[in-house]
């Protein structure tokens, strides 16, 4: 009698994507912002004469 009953299995929640890609993207953006701020505040490097 129980052969026709499909057992209910709770689905696993979908895994969230690892934050490594997000952290790498944020690190690259932070690097460019820091480089821009450095050259903006310190000034452009002078060519060697």
N, C-alpha and C positions, 0 to 999 in steps of 0.2 A: 504494500500500500504506500509506503514511503518512497518507492522507486521513482515516482513521477514528480516528486517535489524537488525543485531546484534549490539548493542551499544558497542562502543570502551571504554574500561576501562583501564586507565593507571595502570600498575602494580606498586605496592609499591616496592621500592628498598629493597633488602634483608638486614635484620638487621645485623649489625656487632656484633660479639660476645663480650660479656661484658669483660672488661679488668681485672675483679677480679681474674680470674684464672691465668692470666699472672702476675698480681701484686703479688699474693701469691707465684708463682714459683720464681719470681725475689727476693722476700724477703727471701725465704729459701736459695737460692743460695748466696745471699749477707751475710746471717748469717754464712754459712759455710766458705765463704771466709774470713770474719772478724775473725772467730775463728781460722782458719789456720794462718792468719797473726799475731794474738796475740801470739799464741804458737811459731811461727817461730821467732818473734822478742824478746819475753820475755824469752822464753826457756821452756823446759818441766817442769811440776810441779814435785817436789821431793816427793817421798813417805815419809809418816810420820814415824819417827823412835822412 
